[in-house]
Amino acid sequence: MQIAENIKRIRELKNYTQEHVAELLGISQKQYSNLETGHSKIDEDKIEKLALAFDMKPADIVTFHEQNVFYQTFNNHKEAKSNNFIYNL
């Protein structure tokens, strides 16, 4: 169930709708919803397709922890103060 929760949280953090991700995967919104709720099996192939849709590595989806997400901050000159990205959301 952890991977299903990770998929949902990643989608939410990216501000993607279920419909959008389903379209990227070539499945219906209902089929995608079943992935997020754990009602459908999430095999390696689906994780790879999700990784492409989310622009992430498959391993990052499996091991995703929201507290590891760092956002780049900018100073007044819009120069990067920090480039500490673990996940590129």
N, C-alpha and C positions, 0 to 999 in steps of 0.2 A: 504494500500500500504506500510505502514511502516514495517510490518513484512517481506514482500517480499524484501525490501531494506536491512533489517537486515540480511536475509538469504544470499543474494548475498555478502554483505561485510564480513560476517563471513567466507564464503567459500574462498573469495579472501585472507583474512588474514591468513587462514590456508594453502594457496597455493594449494587448491584442484581444480581440473577441474570440470566442470559440469558433464562430463562423469563419473568421479570417484564417485561423490556424487549420481548421478543417479543410478549407479551400486549398491552402498550401500543401496539405497532405493528400489531397484528392479523395477525401472521404466526406460523409455527411456530418453535420453538426452533432447529430445524435450519436454517431459512432465516436466522434471526438469526445463528447461528454462522457461516454462510457469509459474512455481511457482515463480521464481525470478522476472519475469516481471509483476506479478499480474494478468495474464490471466487465472490462475487456482485458485480455492478456496483453501486456506490453513486452513484446519480444525485442531482440536486438535490432531487427530491421526497422521496427517502429521508432526505437530510440534514435537510430541513425537519421531517419526522416525528420523526426522532431528536432534533432540537432541542426539540421540544415534550415528548418523553418525558423528556429530561434537564433541562428547564427552563433552556435555554441559547439563545443566538443561533446560527443556523446558521454564521456566520463564526467563532464561537468554537470550534466543533467542528473546522472545517477547519484553523484555525491553532493549535489547542491545544498547549500545552507545559506539562508538569507542573510545572516549576520556577516557573511564574508563578502558581501557586495559593497564595494566602495565607489563612491561617485567622485568624479573629477571636479575639483573646485578651481575657480579662477579668481585671480586678484583683480584690482581695478583696471589693470591694463589688459585684461583677458589673456594673461599668460598663465599657463598651467602651474599651479602650486604643487600639485600632487598627481602622480600618474599611477597610484596604487590600485590597479584594477585586478581583481581576481576573476571576475566574470564580466564579460563585455555586454552588459545589458544596455 
